[in-house]
Amino acid sequence: MFREDERPQRMTSQFALRVAILGGGALVMFFVIFFRLWYLEVLSGDKYLEQAQNNRVREVKVQAPRGQIVDRNGEVLVDNRTALALQVQADELPANNDERDRVIEQLAKAAGMSAERIDKEIKRQTRELPATPVTLKRDVPYELVLYLQERQQEFPGVSVERVYVRAYPEGNLAAHLFGYVREVTPEQLSEPQYKRLDPGDSVGQTGVELAYDSQLRGQSGATRVQVDALGRPKGEPLSDEPPVPGNNLRLTVDSKIQESGEAAIGQFGLPGAFVAMDVDSGEVLGLGSAPTFDPSVYTKPTLSQKVVEQLYSEETGSPQSNRAIQGLYPTGSTYKLITATAALEEGLITPGEVVDDPGSYTVGGVTFRNAGDVANGALAMRTALQVSSDVYFYKLGHEANTVGEEMPIQEWAGRLGLGSPTGIDLPSELGGLIPTPEWRDELYDNGDTDRPWSAGDNINLSVGQGDLQATPLQMAVAYATLANGGSVPRPHLAQRVEDANGRVIQEIEPTARRQLDISESTRNTILDGLRAAAMEPSGTSYEVFGGFPVEVAGKTGTAERPPHGDQSWYVALAPADDPEVVVAATIEEGGFGAEAAAPAVRQILETYFDVKPGKVEDVDAEGAVYE
């Protein structure tokens, strides 16, 4: 028997509850661990066994060559070449930091690189594309290949692989059209069109390389090989799936016209752009921008900061900018075609109605003058276009500003293609601006300008000045629309997609954007005035085109663009009686339209019509001399 003070004390209810909770928790944890082990061993055993076996098998992706890009005549403009690329598989480098540093130091000496640069590239590329081999150099010499092969044990994770890179047989020609190819970015991999790609795959990033990437890209192959513990291949490949080359892209571009256009605008050493286009189909025969760039720089694994600055800096003229579709400028008197169309179609004036041009026009105490204060006297539409009378169009701009809420000049500018992208198959096209009372008044209400809309804004717009922003391609579309009778073309660069054997896979024939109702009277009056401006004495571009063997209908433009110097413009249609081609060119700070842009357009038309070049100085009373 127990003494009274030796009897066991009864467990309190609170303590019993704690024991029960702890015991229950332990039992739950036991069952969780048990079922997890059962899941791994029984239900998922085959899966993990397969993964363990795959650790001994490596799948090597075999890059597919991209399709060629050729001009309308089949001349290859963009091709492929194989390059030897020095690569590092980061996860195969030694885990020990000292050993890793030793490998990098040895590789740096062998490759002629600094260890710091190699380490930086490994960290950067692995961070951006963790599953992809790090490419340190391309086009490495065979001596390095042999050196690494003989010492493979000393360079774990290091290899030299053959890769495809873009090649440009014609150098810089049409660089802005092609764009460039680079590795797909992590952001792009999240987009639907890239869902089948892996980090390290290359895609078009700009130009037609981007617009038609899905056709040009091809499909990569794969080779499965067995490797040892060090990752070295053992025996014959287990399987081999060959890559499928990309399709070829045939452009509408004529390489001779493209070359002529780039030379024409490049000769001035100033920024500029040109467009040559079929007025009916919208096929772009040539499109270029100055300054240009070397597209082959993008075949290198990385771009130095110096190269990036040269490509994108305003100090170097922003060579990456495609001024033909991104240059937003006032257009000067080339805009008079739009004002003339609006005035004739909306009944503001008739073709034969005479307007007196005393050399200046005053509204609200502000005087607007002709260039050089020239007084042209009595003018009808045809002669006003021939001599490029500003006063004639100032009066139309003023009258158009007082006809009511509708703004006919702005309305017709939009219908003819200004103020919105043309729809060309190039990315990053800009739409520009057609200034309106609503636009300026809103700026004024928000405190972003010092005054609301006034009649002077519409007067300036009538001659392509003021706040107008348009691209050379938009002006080419506007002129083409009048020339073909009212069909607003959709410019395009791609003609068709072909497979590697030349079989047509897809014809590319975009339909017109819309059809405008332009009377034959309006069309004939304006074309006749533009023909007189180019082909008749006293025409603004007669010194450039007088005597040209194919009659041209063209318009000069000299746009004020403070703080820059005057910008030179010219837009031409040829042949004048039944236009088939439109050519637009602009030269920043090039001066009068007849001084820079018009000669550039003439040079392009000489190539188009296969005319032996004439010289500007060969002009006499009969016009330019052509043999």
C-alpha positions as CSV (number, residue, x, y, z in Angstrom):
1,M,0.0,0.0,0.0
2,F,1.1,3.5,-0.7
3,R,1.4,6.0,1.9
4,E,-0.9,9.0,1.4
5,D,2.0,11.2,0.2
6,E,3.3,8.5,-2.2
7,R,0.1,8.0,-4.2
8,P,0.5,8.9,-8.0
9,Q,-1.1,12.2,-8.8
10,R,-3.9,12.1,-11.4
11,M,-3.1,13.9,-14.7
12,T,-4.8,17.2,-15.0
13,S,-7.3,17.6,-17.8
14,Q,-5.2,20.5,-19.3
15,F,-2.1,18.4,-19.4
16,A,-3.9,15.5,-21.0
17,L,-5.3,17.7,-23.7
18,R,-1.8,18.9,-24.6
19,V,-0.5,15.3,-24.8
20,A,-3.4,14.3,-27.0
21,I,-2.8,17.2,-29.4
22,L,1.0,16.5,-29.6
23,G,0.3,12.8,-30.2
24,G,-2.3,13.6,-32.8
25,G,0.1,16.0,-34.6
26,A,2.8,13.4,-34.6
27,L,0.4,10.8,-36.0
28,V,-0.7,13.2,-38.8
29,M,3.0,13.9,-39.7
30,F,3.7,10.2,-39.8
31,F,0.8,9.6,-42.3
32,V,1.9,12.6,-44.4
33,I,5.4,11.3,-44.7
34,F,4.2,7.7,-45.3
35,F,1.8,8.7,-48.1
36,R,4.5,11.0,-49.7
37,L,7.0,8.1,-49.7
38,W,4.3,5.8,-51.1
39,Y,3.5,8.4,-53.9
40,L,7.2,8.7,-54.8
41,E,8.0,5.0,-54.7
42,V,4.8,3.5,-56.1
43,L,2.9,6.1,-58.2
44,S,5.8,8.1,-59.5
45,G,8.5,5.6,-59.5
46,D,8.5,5.1,-63.3
47,K,8.6,8.8,-63.9
48,Y,11.7,9.4,-61.6
49,L,13.4,6.3,-63.0
50,E,13.0,7.8,-66.5
51,Q,14.5,11.1,-65.3
52,A,17.4,9.4,-63.6
53,Q,18.1,7.5,-66.8
54,N,17.8,10.7,-68.9
55,N,20.6,12.2,-66.7
56,R,22.8,9.9,-68.7
57,V,21.3,11.1,-72.1
58,R,21.7,14.5,-73.5
59,E,19.5,16.0,-76.1
60,V,21.5,18.3,-78.4
61,K,19.4,20.8,-80.3
62,V,20.3,21.1,-84.0
63,Q,19.7,24.7,-85.2
64,A,17.6,25.0,-88.4
65,P,18.8,27.5,-91.0
66,R,16.5,30.4,-91.6
67,G,15.1,30.9,-95.1
68,Q,16.8,33.2,-97.6
69,I,15.4,36.7,-98.4
70,V,15.6,37.5,-102.1
71,D,14.6,40.4,-104.3
72,R,11.8,40.3,-106.9
73,N,14.3,38.9,-109.5
74,G,15.6,36.1,-107.2
75,E,18.9,37.9,-106.2
76,V,19.9,36.7,-102.7
77,L,19.9,39.6,-100.3
78,V,20.0,37.7,-97.0
79,D,21.6,34.3,-96.6
80,N,23.1,32.1,-93.9
81,R,26.6,31.0,-93.2
82,T,28.0,28.7,-90.6
83,A,30.2,30.1,-87.8
84,L,32.3,28.4,-85.2
85,A,31.0,29.5,-81.8
86,L,32.9,29.2,-78.5
87,Q,30.4,28.1,-75.9
88,V,30.3,27.3,-72.2
89,Q,27.7,25.1,-70.6
90,A,27.6,26.9,-67.2
91,D,26.2,23.9,-65.2
92,E,29.1,21.7,-66.4
93,L,31.8,24.0,-65.0
94,P,33.5,22.7,-61.8
95,A,31.4,23.3,-58.7
96,N,34.5,24.2,-56.8
97,N,35.1,27.9,-57.1
98,D,38.9,27.6,-57.3
99,E,38.6,24.9,-60.1
100,R,36.0,27.0,-61.9
101,D,38.3,30.1,-61.8
102,R,41.2,28.0,-63.1
103,V,39.1,26.8,-66.1
104,I,38.0,30.4,-66.9
105,E,41.6,31.7,-66.6
106,Q,42.9,29.0,-69.0
107,L,40.0,29.6,-71.4
108,A,40.7,33.4,-71.3
109,K,44.3,32.9,-72.3
110,A,43.4,30.5,-75.1
111,A,40.6,32.6,-76.5
112,G,42.3,36.0,-76.2
113,M,39.7,37.3,-73.8
114,S,39.8,38.6,-70.3
115,A,38.7,36.3,-67.5
116,E,36.5,39.2,-66.1
117,R,34.7,39.4,-69.5
118,I,34.1,35.7,-69.6
119,D,32.8,35.6,-66.1
120,K,30.6,38.6,-66.8
121,E,29.1,37.0,-69.9
122,I,28.5,33.7,-68.2
123,K,26.6,35.5,-65.4
124,R,24.6,37.7,-67.8
125,Q,23.6,35.1,-70.3
126,T,22.9,32.5,-67.7
127,R,20.6,35.0,-65.9
128,E,18.7,35.8,-69.1
129,L,18.7,32.4,-70.6
130,P,19.6,29.8,-67.9
131,A,19.2,26.7,-70.0
132,T,21.2,27.9,-72.9
133,P,24.9,27.5,-73.6
134,V,26.7,30.8,-73.1
135,T,28.2,32.0,-76.4
136,L,31.4,33.9,-75.8
137,K,32.7,34.3,-79.4
138,R,31.7,33.6,-82.9
139,D,34.0,32.9,-85.9
140,V,36.7,31.5,-83.7
141,P,39.8,30.2,-85.5
142,Y,40.4,26.5,-86.2
143,E,43.6,26.7,-84.1
144,L,41.5,27.3,-81.0
145,V,39.2,24.4,-82.0
146,L,42.1,22.0,-82.2
147,Y,43.6,23.3,-79.0
148,L,40.4,22.7,-77.0
149,Q,39.8,19.3,-78.6
150,E,43.3,18.2,-77.6
151,R,42.7,19.4,-74.0
152,Q,39.1,18.6,-73.4
153,Q,39.8,17.3,-70.0
154,E,41.1,20.7,-68.9
155,F,38.0,22.5,-70.2
156,P,34.9,20.8,-68.8
157,G,31.7,22.5,-70.2
158,V,33.6,24.3,-73.0
159,S,32.9,23.5,-76.6
160,V,33.0,24.9,-80.1
161,E,29.8,24.4,-82.0
162,R,28.8,25.2,-85.6
163,V,25.9,27.6,-85.7
164,Y,24.0,29.4,-88.5
165,V,24.3,33.2,-88.6
166,R,22.9,35.7,-91.1
167,A,25.0,36.7,-94.1
168,Y,24.5,39.8,-96.2
169,P,26.0,39.3,-99.7
170,E,25.2,42.9,-100.6
171,G,26.6,44.4,-97.5
172,N,24.5,47.2,-96.0
173,L,22.0,47.3,-98.8
174,A,18.4,47.4,-97.5
175,A,19.4,47.0,-93.9
176,H,16.4,48.9,-92.7
177,L,14.1,46.5,-94.6
178,F,15.6,43.3,-93.3
179,G,16.1,44.1,-89.6
180,Y,18.1,41.6,-87.6
181,V,17.9,38.3,-85.8
182,R,18.8,37.7,-82.1
183,E,18.1,35.2,-79.4
184,V,14.5,35.1,-78.2
185,T,14.0,37.1,-75.0
186,P,12.3,35.8,-71.8
187,E,9.5,38.3,-72.5
188,Q,9.0,36.9,-76.0
189,L,8.9,33.3,-74.7
190,S,5.7,34.2,-72.8
191,E,4.0,35.3,-76.0
192,P,1.8,32.8,-77.9
193,Q,3.7,33.0,-81.2
194,Y,6.9,31.8,-79.5
195,K,5.4,29.1,-77.2
196,R,7.2,26.3,-79.1
197,L,10.6,27.9,-78.8
198,D,13.3,27.3,-76.2
199,P,15.8,29.8,-74.6
200,G,18.6,30.2,-77.0
201,D,16.5,30.0,-80.2
202,S,16.9,32.9,-82.6
203,V,14.0,35.0,-83.9
204,G,13.6,38.1,-86.1
205,Q,13.6,41.2,-83.9
206,T,12.9,44.0,-86.5
207,G,12.1,44.5,-90.2
208,V,10.8,41.7,-92.4
209,E,12.9,39.3,-90.2
210,L,10.3,40.0,-87.5
211,A,7.2,40.5,-89.8
212,Y,7.7,37.1,-91.4
213,D,9.6,35.3,-88.7
214,S,7.2,32.3,-88.5
215,Q,7.9,31.6,-92.2
216,L,11.6,32.2,-92.2
217,R,12.5,30.5,-88.9
218,G,12.3,26.8,-89.7
219,Q,12.1,24.0,-87.1
220,S,15.1,22.9,-85.1
221,G,16.1,19.2,-85.0
222,A,17.6,17.2,-82.1
223,T,20.2,14.5,-81.5
224,R,20.1,12.4,-78.4
225,V,23.5,11.1,-77.2
226,Q,24.6,9.1,-74.2
227,V,27.1,10.9,-72.0
228,D,29.3,9.8,-69.1
229,A,29.5,11.4,-65.7
230,L,31.5,14.3,-67.0
231,G,29.0,15.0,-69.8
232,R,31.2,13.6,-72.6
233,P,29.4,11.8,-75.5
234,K,29.6,8.0,-75.5
235,G,29.1,5.9,-78.6
236,E,26.7,6.5,-81.5
237,P,23.7,8.9,-81.3
238,L,20.6,7.2,-79.9
239,S,18.3,9.2,-82.2
240,D,18.7,11.9,-84.8
241,E,15.9,14.3,-85.9
242,P,17.1,16.5,-88.7
243,P,16.1,20.2,-88.7
244,V,13.6,21.6,-91.2
245,P,15.0,24.7,-92.9
246,G,12.9,27.9,-93.0
247,N,11.0,29.0,-96.1
248,N,12.4,31.7,-98.4
249,L,10.9,35.1,-98.7
250,R,10.7,36.8,-102.0
251,L,10.4,40.6,-101.8
252,T,8.8,43.1,-104.2
253,V,12.0,45.1,-104.0
254,D,14.2,45.5,-107.0
255,S,17.8,45.5,-105.8
256,K,19.0,47.9,-108.5
257,I,16.3,50.4,-107.6
258,Q,17.2,49.9,-103.9
259,E,20.9,50.5,-104.6
260,S,20.2,53.5,-106.7
261,G,17.9,55.0,-104.0
262,E,20.3,54.5,-101.2
263,A,23.1,56.1,-103.3
264,A,20.9,59.0,-104.2
265,I,20.0,60.0,-100.7
266,G,23.3,59.0,-99.2
267,Q,25.4,61.3,-101.5
268,F,24.5,64.4,-99.4
269,G,25.8,63.1,-96.1
270,L,22.6,64.1,-94.5
271,P,19.7,62.2,-92.9
272,G,17.0,61.3,-95.4
273,A,14.8,58.7,-96.8
274,F,13.2,57.5,-100.1
275,V,10.3,55.3,-101.3
276,A,9.7,53.9,-104.8
277,M,6.3,52.1,-105.1
278,D,4.0,50.7,-107.8
279,V,1.0,53.1,-107.8
280,D,-1.6,50.3,-108.4
281,S,-0.5,47.3,-106.4
282,G,1.4,49.0,-103.6
283,E,4.5,46.9,-104.2
284,V,7.5,48.6,-102.8
285,L,10.3,48.6,-105.3
286,G,12.8,50.3,-103.0
287,L,12.7,51.9,-99.5
288,G,15.7,53.3,-97.6
289,S,16.9,55.6,-94.9
290,A,20.1,57.4,-94.3
291,P,22.3,57.0,-92.4
292,T,22.2,53.3,-92.6
293,F,24.0,50.6,-90.6
294,D,25.8,47.3,-91.0
295,P,23.3,44.5,-90.2
296,S,26.2,42.0,-89.6
297,V,27.0,43.6,-86.3
298,Y,23.9,41.8,-84.9
299,T,25.5,38.4,-85.7
300,K,27.9,38.9,-82.8
301,P,26.8,37.3,-79.4
302,T,26.8,40.7,-77.7
303,L,26.9,44.4,-78.7
304,S,29.3,46.7,-77.0
305,Q,28.0,49.9,-75.5
306,K,30.0,51.8,-78.1
307,V,28.2,50.0,-80.9
308,V,24.8,50.5,-79.3
309,E,25.5,54.3,-79.1
310,Q,26.5,54.4,-82.7
311,L,23.3,52.7,-83.8
312,Y,20.8,54.6,-81.7
313,S,22.4,57.9,-80.8
314,E,21.0,61.2,-82.3
315,E,24.6,62.4,-82.4
316,T,25.4,59.7,-85.1
317,G,22.1,60.4,-86.9
318,S,20.2,57.4,-85.3
319,P,21.1,54.9,-88.0
320,Q,18.6,52.4,-86.6
321,S,15.7,54.7,-87.3
322,N,13.9,54.0,-90.6
323,R,13.0,57.5,-91.7
324,A,10.9,56.3,-94.6
325,I,8.3,55.0,-92.1
326,Q,9.3,56.7,-88.8
327,G,10.5,60.1,-89.9
328,L,7.7,62.6,-89.0
329,Y,8.1,65.8,-90.9
330,P,6.3,68.8,-92.3
331,T,6.2,68.2,-96.0
332,G,6.3,71.7,-97.5
333,S,4.7,72.2,-100.9
334,T,4.4,68.5,-101.7
335,Y,1.3,68.7,-99.5
336,K,-0.4,71.0,-102.1
337,L,-1.6,67.9,-103.9
338,I,-3.8,67.1,-100.9
339,T,-5.0,70.7,-100.5
340,A,-5.8,70.8,-104.3
341,T,-7.7,67.6,-104.1
342,A,-9.8,68.8,-101.1
343,A,-10.5,72.2,-102.7
344,L,-11.6,70.8,-106.0
345,E,-13.6,67.9,-104.6
346,E,-15.4,70.0,-102.0
347,G,-16.2,72.8,-104.4
348,L,-13.9,75.5,-102.8
349,I,-12.6,76.3,-106.3
350,T,-12.9,75.1,-109.9
351,P,-10.0,74.1,-112.1
352,G,-10.3,77.2,-114.3
353,E,-11.1,79.7,-111.5
354,V,-8.5,82.5,-111.4
355,V,-6.9,83.7,-108.2
356,D,-4.6,86.8,-108.0
357,D,-1.2,86.2,-106.4
358,P,0.4,89.5,-105.5
359,G,3.1,87.8,-103.6
360,S,1.6,87.9,-100.1
361,Y,-1.6,87.2,-98.2
362,T,-2.6,89.0,-94.9
363,V,-5.0,87.6,-92.4
364,G,-5.6,89.1,-88.9
365,G,-2.6,91.3,-89.2
366,V,-0.3,88.4,-90.1
367,T,1.2,88.4,-93.6
368,F,2.0,85.1,-95.3
369,R,4.4,85.4,-98.3
370,N,5.6,83.5,-101.3
371,A,9.2,82.3,-101.3
372,G,11.3,85.2,-102.3
373,D,8.2,87.5,-102.2
374,V,7.6,86.5,-105.9
375,A,4.3,87.8,-107.3
376,N,2.8,85.3,-109.7
377,G,-0.2,87.3,-110.8
378,A,-3.4,85.7,-112.1
379,L,-3.4,81.9,-111.6
380,A,-5.7,78.9,-112.1
381,M,-5.0,75.6,-110.4
382,R,-2.7,74.1,-113.1
383,T,-0.4,77.1,-113.2
384,A,-0.5,77.5,-109.4
385,L,0.9,73.9,-109.1
386,Q,3.4,74.6,-111.9
387,V,5.0,77.6,-110.2
388,S,4.1,76.4,-106.7
389,S,2.2,79.6,-105.7
390,D,1.9,79.7,-101.9
391,V,-0.6,82.6,-102.0
392,Y,-3.0,80.6,-104.1
393,F,-3.0,77.8,-101.5
394,Y,-3.0,80.2,-98.5
395,K,-6.3,81.5,-99.8
396,L,-7.7,77.9,-100.1
397,G,-6.5,77.1,-96.6
398,H,-8.1,80.2,-95.2
399,E,-11.4,79.5,-97.0
400,A,-11.4,75.8,-95.9
401,N,-11.1,77.1,-92.3
402,T,-14.3,79.0,-92.5
403,V,-16.7,76.5,-94.2
404,G,-18.1,75.2,-90.9
405,E,-17.3,72.4,-88.5
406,E,-15.9,70.2,-91.2
407,M,-12.3,70.7,-92.1
408,P,-12.0,69.5,-95.8
409,I,-8.2,69.7,-96.0
410,Q,-7.8,67.5,-92.9
411,E,-10.6,65.2,-94.0
412,W,-8.9,64.5,-97.4
413,A,-5.4,64.2,-95.8
414,G,-6.8,61.3,-93.7
415,R,-8.5,59.7,-96.6
416,L,-5.4,59.9,-98.7
417,G,-3.4,58.1,-96.0
418,L,-1.9,60.7,-93.7
419,G,-2.4,60.6,-89.9
420,S,-2.3,56.8,-89.6
421,P,0.0,54.0,-90.4
422,T,-0.1,52.8,-94.1
423,G,-0.2,49.2,-93.1
424,I,3.2,48.3,-94.6
425,D,4.5,44.9,-93.5
426,L,7.2,46.4,-91.4
427,P,7.0,46.8,-87.6
428,S,7.1,50.1,-85.7
429,E,5.6,52.3,-88.5
430,L,4.5,55.7,-87.1
431,G,1.2,57.3,-88.0
432,G,2.1,61.0,-87.8
433,L,-0.3,63.9,-87.2
434,I,-2.9,65.9,-89.1
435,P,-3.4,69.1,-87.0
436,T,-7.0,70.0,-86.3
437,P,-8.8,72.7,-84.2
438,E,-9.8,70.0,-81.7
439,W,-6.2,68.8,-81.3
440,R,-4.7,72.2,-80.7
441,D,-7.5,73.5,-78.5
442,E,-7.1,70.5,-76.3
443,L,-3.4,71.2,-76.0
444,Y,-4.2,74.8,-75.1
445,D,-6.8,73.8,-72.5
446,N,-4.2,71.5,-70.9
447,G,-1.6,74.2,-70.9
448,D,0.6,72.5,-73.4
449,T,0.6,75.3,-76.0
450,D,0.4,79.1,-75.8
451,R,-2.6,79.6,-78.0
452,P,-5.7,77.8,-79.4
453,W,-6.4,77.1,-83.1
454,S,-6.5,80.0,-85.5
455,A,-7.0,80.5,-89.2
456,G,-3.2,80.8,-89.6
457,D,-2.9,77.1,-88.6
458,N,-5.0,76.1,-91.5
459,I,-3.2,78.5,-93.8
460,N,0.1,76.9,-92.8
461,L,-1.3,73.4,-93.2
462,S,-2.4,74.2,-96.8
463,V,1.3,74.3,-97.8
464,G,2.5,71.5,-95.6
465,Q,3.9,73.6,-92.8
466,G,3.0,74.1,-89.1
467,D,2.3,71.1,-86.9
468,L,1.9,68.6,-89.7
469,Q,3.8,65.3,-89.3
470,A,4.0,62.9,-92.2
471,T,6.4,60.2,-93.4
472,P,7.8,59.8,-97.0
473,L,5.8,56.5,-97.3
474,Q,2.5,58.3,-96.5
475,M,3.2,61.0,-99.1
476,A,4.0,58.2,-101.7
477,V,0.6,56.6,-100.8
478,A,-1.2,59.9,-101.2
479,Y,0.3,60.6,-104.6
480,A,-0.3,57.0,-105.8
481,T,-4.0,57.3,-104.8
482,L,-4.6,60.3,-107.0
483,A,-2.6,58.7,-109.8
484,N,-4.5,55.5,-109.9
485,G,-7.9,57.1,-109.6
486,G,-8.7,56.8,-105.9
487,S,-7.6,53.3,-104.7
488,V,-5.6,53.8,-101.5
489,P,-2.9,51.1,-101.8
490,R,-1.5,49.1,-98.9
491,P,2.3,49.2,-99.3
492,H,3.9,45.8,-99.0
493,L,7.4,44.4,-99.2
494,A,6.7,40.7,-99.4
495,Q,5.7,39.2,-102.7
496,R,5.5,35.5,-101.9
497,V,6.8,32.7,-99.6
498,E,8.6,29.8,-101.2
499,D,10.0,26.6,-99.9
500,A,13.7,25.6,-100.3
501,N,12.9,24.1,-103.8
502,G,11.3,27.3,-105.0
503,R,7.7,26.1,-104.8
504,V,5.2,28.8,-104.0
505,I,3.7,28.4,-100.6
506,Q,1.9,31.7,-100.2
507,E,1.2,34.6,-102.6
508,I,1.1,38.0,-100.8
509,E,-1.3,40.4,-102.5
510,P,-2.9,42.7,-99.9
511,T,-6.1,44.5,-101.0
512,A,-6.4,48.2,-101.2
513,R,-7.3,49.9,-97.9
514,R,-10.3,51.8,-99.4
515,Q,-11.6,53.3,-102.6
516,L,-12.1,57.1,-102.8
517,D,-14.4,58.9,-105.2
518,I,-12.1,61.3,-107.0
519,S,-13.4,62.9,-110.2
520,E,-11.5,62.6,-113.4
521,S,-11.5,66.4,-113.6
522,T,-9.7,66.7,-110.3
523,R,-7.2,64.0,-111.2
524,N,-6.4,65.4,-114.6
525,T,-6.1,69.0,-113.4
526,I,-3.7,68.1,-110.7
527,L,-1.6,65.7,-112.7
528,D,-1.4,68.2,-115.5
529,G,-0.2,70.9,-113.1
530,L,2.5,68.5,-111.6
531,R,3.6,67.6,-115.1
532,A,4.0,71.3,-116.0
533,A,6.0,71.8,-112.7
534,A,8.5,69.2,-113.9
535,M,8.5,69.4,-117.7
536,E,7.8,73.0,-118.6
537,P,9.8,76.2,-118.3
538,S,9.1,78.1,-115.1
539,G,8.2,74.8,-113.4
540,T,9.8,74.4,-110.0
541,S,11.7,71.3,-111.0
542,Y,12.2,72.0,-114.7
543,E,15.9,72.4,-114.3
544,V,16.1,68.8,-113.0
545,F,13.5,67.1,-115.2
546,G,13.2,69.2,-118.3
547,G,14.2,67.1,-121.2
548,F,13.9,63.8,-119.3
549,P,13.0,61.2,-121.9
550,V,10.0,60.0,-119.8
551,E,7.5,62.7,-118.8
552,V,7.3,63.2,-115.0
553,A,4.6,64.8,-112.9
554,G,6.3,66.0,-109.7
555,K,6.2,68.4,-106.9
556,T,9.0,70.1,-104.9
557,G,8.7,70.9,-101.2
558,T,10.8,73.1,-99.0
559,A,9.7,72.6,-95.4
560,E,10.7,74.9,-92.5
561,R,11.6,72.8,-89.5
562,P,13.1,75.0,-86.8
563,P,15.7,74.7,-85.2
564,H,16.9,72.7,-88.2
565,G,17.6,74.0,-91.6
566,D,15.0,73.8,-94.5
567,Q,14.1,70.2,-95.4
568,S,14.1,69.2,-99.1
569,W,11.2,67.2,-100.5
570,Y,10.2,65.8,-103.9
571,V,7.5,63.4,-104.9
572,A,7.2,62.2,-108.6
573,L,4.8,60.2,-110.6
574,A,5.8,58.6,-113.9
575,P,5.0,58.4,-116.8
576,A,2.9,61.6,-116.3
577,D,0.1,60.6,-118.6
578,D,-0.5,57.1,-117.0
579,P,1.6,56.8,-113.8
580,E,2.9,53.4,-112.9
581,V,5.5,54.4,-110.3
582,V,5.7,56.9,-107.5
583,V,9.0,58.0,-105.9
584,A,9.2,60.2,-102.8
585,A,12.4,61.5,-101.2
586,T,13.3,63.9,-98.4
587,I,16.7,65.2,-97.2
588,E,16.9,66.8,-93.8
589,E,18.5,70.3,-94.0
590,G,18.9,69.7,-97.7
591,G,17.5,73.1,-98.7
592,F,15.1,73.7,-101.5
593,G,13.2,70.8,-103.0
594,A,14.9,71.2,-106.4
595,E,18.4,71.3,-104.8
596,A,18.6,67.8,-103.2
597,A,15.4,65.7,-103.2
598,A,14.5,66.3,-106.8
599,P,17.9,65.2,-108.2
600,A,17.7,62.1,-105.9
601,V,14.3,61.2,-107.3
602,R,15.6,61.7,-110.8
603,Q,18.5,59.3,-110.1
604,I,16.0,56.6,-109.0
605,L,13.8,57.2,-112.0
606,E,16.8,56.9,-114.3
607,T,17.3,53.4,-112.9
608,Y,13.6,52.5,-113.1
609,F,13.3,53.5,-116.7
610,D,16.9,52.4,-117.6
611,V,17.8,55.9,-118.7
612,K,21.5,56.9,-119.1
613,P,22.1,59.4,-116.3
614,G,22.1,63.1,-117.2
615,K,23.8,65.8,-115.2
616,V,22.2,68.8,-113.4
617,E,24.7,71.1,-114.9
618,D,23.8,70.0,-118.4
619,V,20.7,72.2,-118.3
620,D,20.0,74.9,-120.9
621,A,16.9,76.5,-122.3
622,E,15.7,73.2,-123.6
623,G,16.1,71.4,-120.3
624,A,18.5,68.6,-119.1
625,V,20.6,66.8,-121.7
626,Y,20.1,63.0,-121.9
627,E,21.8,60.7,-124.4
